[in-house]
Amino acid sequence: MTRLDRYILAQLLWVFGFFSLVLVSVYWVNKAVSLFDRLISDGQPMSVFLEFTALSLPMLIRTVLPISAFVATLQVTLGLLRNSEVAVIQAAGISPLRLARPVVLFGLIVTAFLIVLMHFIVPRGAASWRGAGAEVAQNITASLLQDGVFQHRPRA
């Protein structure tokens, strides 16, 4: 791997990390508000909200990473074009196919990360999510049902 490959790959990874962080934060805040409202209104403690938030992050990251990779590739490529770095590289005799090598490597890195995420982390998180959801449902049912007490809803 030459210095040029490392330079472009470093830019791709840096921009990818930034956009991933921003997009995960935006989506997480959007999802966390509804989750917080639903759990806290049911009388659950803050630890349950934090547990559900941690369990939902892998599924959220799975959705955001391909978008972040695409945006990072566009941003870096347009930055190289805008700063005339591509013209200098081509004037030095480097072919466009050779220039695409770090982008392909970046795609393989993102693909490997997504494979690990989709096949190992997300299924475990989803199973834990279902288990925690069943536990919360039991807690709500247990708090509503009491021996010898009838629950009725007052008419409006």
Order of alpha helices (4+ residues) and beta strands (2+ residues): alpha-alpha-alpha-alpha-alpha-alpha
